[in-house]
Amino acid sequence: MRAVTVLAACTALVAGCGGDTAPDRGYPELGKALRSLSRHLDGACGRAEAPVSCAEDLDRLTAPTERAFAQVLEHKLLDVGTVAAMNELDRARELRVAAAEEARSRKDPHHVPLARAVAAEKRAYQGLLDELERLRTAPPPGDGTDPL
């Protein structure tokens, strides 16, 4: 047992000695922002809610999304996949806003096109979340994992 403890301590020391000045590859602030966005997304649109209420929940996701995106920019992690995911989210949001306006004009809180638009926006948020998590956990370029 003592040998296992010594081995674990030595491994921790060796792992901690390489590049103390390098940035934390785990991007803890980005991870925190993504967890917050994930919790907000999971809490959006309870099972029995009308699409109009879901739309309001999705509007509340703007701030956590902006925090996560600011972290991506701060760490210079932006790539084509992230831009595509943000563009998809913007398109889904525009469709949802238009469908919400139509539902309001019809005074129909269960308007089917709005329900579809809300579902599409939730999928777009999940896609963005997946993309940002991929960025956060991807090894930095040139770290020795590139194929020869």
Secondary structure as a PSIPRED ss2 file (coil, helix, strand):
# PSIPRED VFORMAT (PSIPRED V4.0)

   1 M C   1.000  0.000  0.000
   2 R H   0.000  1.000  0.000
   3 A H   0.000  1.000  0.000
   4 V H   0.000  1.000  0.000
   5 T H   0.000  1.000  0.000
   6 V H   0.000  1.000  0.000
   7 L H   0.000  1.000  0.000
   8 A H   0.000  1.000  0.000
   9 A H   0.000  1.000  0.000
  10 C H   0.000  1.000  0.000
  11 T H   0.000  1.000  0.000
  12 A H   0.000  1.000  0.000
  13 L H   0.000  1.000  0.000
  14 V H   0.000  1.000  0.000
  15 A H   0.000  1.000  0.000
  16 G H   0.000  1.000  0.000
  17 C H   0.000  1.000  0.000
  18 G C   1.000  0.000  0.000
  19 G C   1.000  0.000  0.000
  20 D C   1.000  0.000  0.000
  21 T C   1.000  0.000  0.000
  22 A C   1.000  0.000  0.000
  23 P C   1.000  0.000  0.000
  24 D C   1.000  0.000  0.000
  25 R C   1.000  0.000  0.000
  26 G C   1.000  0.000  0.000
  27 Y C   1.000  0.000  0.000
  28 P H   0.000  1.000  0.000
  29 E H   0.000  1.000  0.000
  30 L H   0.000  1.000  0.000
  31 G H   0.000  1.000  0.000
  32 K H   0.000  1.000  0.000
  33 A H   0.000  1.000  0.000
  34 L H   0.000  1.000  0.000
  35 R H   0.000  1.000  0.000
  36 S H   0.000  1.000  0.000
  37 L H   0.000  1.000  0.000
  38 S H   0.000  1.000  0.000
  39 R H   0.000  1.000  0.000
  40 H H   0.000  1.000  0.000
  41 L H   0.000  1.000  0.000
  42 D H   0.000  1.000  0.000
  43 G H   0.000  1.000  0.000
  44 A C   1.000  0.000  0.000
  45 C C   1.000  0.000  0.000
  46 G C   1.000  0.000  0.000
  47 R C   1.000  0.000  0.000
  48 A C   1.000  0.000  0.000
  49 E C   1.000  0.000  0.000
  50 A C   1.000  0.000  0.000
  51 P H   0.000  1.000  0.000
  52 V H   0.000  1.000  0.000
  53 S H   0.000  1.000  0.000
  54 C H   0.000  1.000  0.000
  55 A H   0.000  1.000  0.000
  56 E H   0.000  1.000  0.000
  57 D H   0.000  1.000  0.000
  58 L H   0.000  1.000  0.000
  59 D H   0.000  1.000  0.000
  60 R C   1.000  0.000  0.000
  61 L C   1.000  0.000  0.000
  62 T H   0.000  1.000  0.000
  63 A H   0.000  1.000  0.000
  64 P H   0.000  1.000  0.000
  65 T H   0.000  1.000  0.000
  66 E H   0.000  1.000  0.000
  67 R H   0.000  1.000  0.000
  68 A H   0.000  1.000  0.000
  69 F H   0.000  1.000  0.000
  70 A H   0.000  1.000  0.000
  71 Q H   0.000  1.000  0.000
  72 V H   0.000  1.000  0.000
  73 L H   0.000  1.000  0.000
  74 E H   0.000  1.000  0.000
  75 H C   1.000  0.000  0.000
  76 K C   1.000  0.000  0.000
  77 L C   1.000  0.000  0.000
  78 L C   1.000  0.000  0.000
  79 D C   1.000  0.000  0.000
  80 V H   0.000  1.000  0.000
  81 G H   0.000  1.000  0.000
  82 T H   0.000  1.000  0.000
  83 V H   0.000  1.000  0.000
  84 A H   0.000  1.000  0.000
  85 A H   0.000  1.000  0.000
  86 M H   0.000  1.000  0.000
  87 N H   0.000  1.000  0.000
  88 E H   0.000  1.000  0.000
  89 L H   0.000  1.000  0.000
  90 D H   0.000  1.000  0.000
  91 R H   0.000  1.000  0.000
  92 A H   0.000  1.000  0.000
  93 R H   0.000  1.000  0.000
  94 E H   0.000  1.000  0.000
  95 L H   0.000  1.000  0.000
  96 R H   0.000  1.000  0.000
  97 V H   0.000  1.000  0.000
  98 A H   0.000  1.000  0.000
  99 A H   0.000  1.000  0.000
 100 A H   0.000  1.000  0.000
 101 E H   0.000  1.000  0.000
 102 E H   0.000  1.000  0.000
 103 A H   0.000  1.000  0.000
 104 R H   0.000  1.000  0.000
 105 S H   0.000  1.000  0.000
 106 R H   0.000  1.000  0.000
 107 K C   1.000  0.000  0.000
 108 D C   1.000  0.000  0.000
 109 P C   1.000  0.000  0.000
 110 H C   1.000  0.000  0.000
 111 H C   1.000  0.000  0.000
 112 V H   0.000  1.000  0.000
 113 P H   0.000  1.000  0.000
 114 L H   0.000  1.000  0.000
 115 A H   0.000  1.000  0.000
 116 R H   0.000  1.000  0.000
 117 A H   0.000  1.000  0.000
 118 V H   0.000  1.000  0.000
 119 A H   0.000  1.000  0.000
 120 A H   0.000  1.000  0.000
 121 E H   0.000  1.000  0.000
 122 K H   0.000  1.000  0.000
 123 R H   0.000  1.000  0.000
 124 A H   0.000  1.000  0.000
 125 Y H   0.000  1.000  0.000
 126 Q H   0.000  1.000  0.000
 127 G H   0.000  1.000  0.000
 128 L H   0.000  1.000  0.000
 129 L H   0.000  1.000  0.000
 130 D H   0.000  1.000  0.000
 131 E H   0.000  1.000  0.000
 132 L H   0.000  1.000  0.000
 133 E H   0.000  1.000  0.000
 134 R H   0.000  1.000  0.000
 135 L H   0.000  1.000  0.000
 136 R H   0.000  1.000  0.000
 137 T H   0.000  1.000  0.000
 138 A C   1.000  0.000  0.000
 139 P C   1.000  0.000  0.000
 140 P C   1.000  0.000  0.000
 141 P C   1.000  0.000  0.000
 142 G C   1.000  0.000  0.000
 143 D C   1.000  0.000  0.000
 144 G C   1.000  0.000  0.000
 145 T C   1.000  0.000  0.000
 146 D C   1.000  0.000  0.000
 147 P C   1.000  0.000  0.000
 148 L C   1.000  0.000  0.000
